[in-house]
Amino acid sequence: MTIYWPDYVDSTCRSNVSYLASSEFMTTAYHATAIVTVPLSVFTFFVIIRVTPNKMKNMKTPLLIAHVWSTNLDLMLTVFLTPFMLFPSASGVIMGLFRLTGIHSKWLTYMGQVSIITLNNISMLLMACHGLMSTICTLFIIKPYWEFVKSLLKRQNECHPNEMWTNNKPKESVASITNFQ
């Protein structure tokens, strides 16, 4: 360094750089999130297509459209674009897979903005940014979907999606209700 700056003095101070503040950490965190959310999103597509009952046939298409855009934004933010924002300025660097393709950053920024703007609703944006949460809600809170997942985990092949939505509980007779001993 003395070639360039004759008055350069090596500092004994510890450098103020953290791995948690680096672009490598952000890329690793984004991709780790994608490793979890992509298989769950694919499984959610399967469940929406396969398990949605006939009663909800008119809701299958809106569910699929919402899930497609949610998955699109999730993939854009975690895999393809992977933005590393430089705060407090409104700037950033694209660290994702699209950077490797040689596409100009203005077009990548445009694709990211289109993915966000298309949702057209802040609540949908929040669900898309938390694609894992929406997938978990779909699969584990709504009872027929959860029963289907449980049957897959238990490896029972006797669970039929159309039967989960019917209420085939045995009816009690009046005599059995009045004769309680």
Secondary structure, 3 states (H helix, E strand, C coil): CCCCCCCCCCCCCCCCCCHHHCHHHHHHHHHHHHHHHHHHHHHHHHHHHHHCCHHHHHHHHHHHHHHHHHHHHHHHHHHHCCEEEECCCCEEEECCHHHHHCCCHHHHHHHHHHHHHHHCCHHHHHHHHCHHHHHHHHHHCCHHHHHHHHHHHCCCCCCCHHHHCCCCCCCCCHHHHHCCC
